[in-house]
Amino acid sequence: MPKPNFLEKIALFAIKHKVQAWFNLEKSLVQIDNYIVSSDLSPAKTWPNPDKFTQGGEIPFSFENISVIGKYLKSSIKNGEYSIKSALKHGIMPKTTITDEALEDIKEYAKSIGIDKIGFTKIPTKFIFKERAIQYDNAMVLIMEMDKESISKAPSIDTFRTVFQTYDALGIAANKLCAYMQEKGFGAQASHPLGGLVLYPPLAQKAGLGWLGKHGLLITPEFGARQRISAIFTNISNLPFTDNMDHEWIGGFCDSCNKCIRTCPPHAILDKPIIHESLRKTHIDRSKCLPYFVENKGCSVCLKDCVFSSHNYYKLKGSFEKNKVLDSNMSIIA
């Protein structure tokens, strides 16, 4: 991997400074009384890591790349800071329950500003990153689709741009929805999709929106792996929690598919899971993934090649369940 030149190092130092200021704001939340903090099983927030920016080994940086995504990164940092400052400003809201009509109004507003799916769930403390804290433990999990055609070109500038466009658009939408809820008298705290305060994929899985694939991405019926995730934490206690196991079959499908393992350019997706100190299981070797990610415009090949990103969810489910029945019958005969 080529080392950044002098001018690139200056630009990387400026990005590091801005991201570090944002993350310091996030870390300040743990000092606030009554905020909910992480547990012993919580993971550390390892990406993006501002301390590694100036080495050029943490983000897909070059002057070519930054000219494409610079405005989206700048906006994401701005809106990430805004989400923290907004929570600190508004404090605790008095209304803790919501009518069906009021919730439908919030969902319709979310749709009008580009949010494609919403799920509701309680947040386990083990999903909160270490050195981070959240104001409420009820979550509205937000999903925004990434453009299918752009993702199909991965790795490419078009893909790279689309990923950061979606991060930025969802971050802006989350802040707008948060402000809308606060205006209605509810407590709300937005968490930006770029990094954020919690582990998004397992939270979205818990909210019944989809299931995690071996590539570590959420798979949904509507978009496959082509989405970004954000959340709003709220004091509304009677949300219609959507926790379910409807998509659990995806785990079995992934075990029989393994396309992401075969097509990952740096061979960073493993069949056998890695068990972390937090007891969380993942299939990604970051030591192989991240260098390729940096050198190849954020890669996203696993996202592109996931069969759920290009095939009908329900047809895949039907075929999988049919094959399971056939395999079961063959076992009985044998």
Secondary structure, DSSP 8 states (H G I E B T S, - for coil): -----HHHHHHHHHHHHHHHHHHHHHHHGGGSTT-EE--TT-----SS-GGGGGGT-SS---HHHHHHHHHHHHHHHHHHHHHHHHHHHH---SB----HHHHHHHHHHHHHTT--EEEEEE--GGGB-TT-EES-SEEEEEEEE--HHHHTT-SSHHHHHHHHHHHHHHHHHHHHHHHHHHHTTB-EEEE-SSS-SB-HHHHHHHTTS-EE-TTS-EEBTTTBT-EEEEEEEE--TT-------TTTHHHHHHHHH-HHHHH-TT--EEEEEEE-TTS-EEEE-HHHHHHHHHHTTT--HHHHH-GGGTS-HHHHHHHHHHHHHHHHHHHHH-
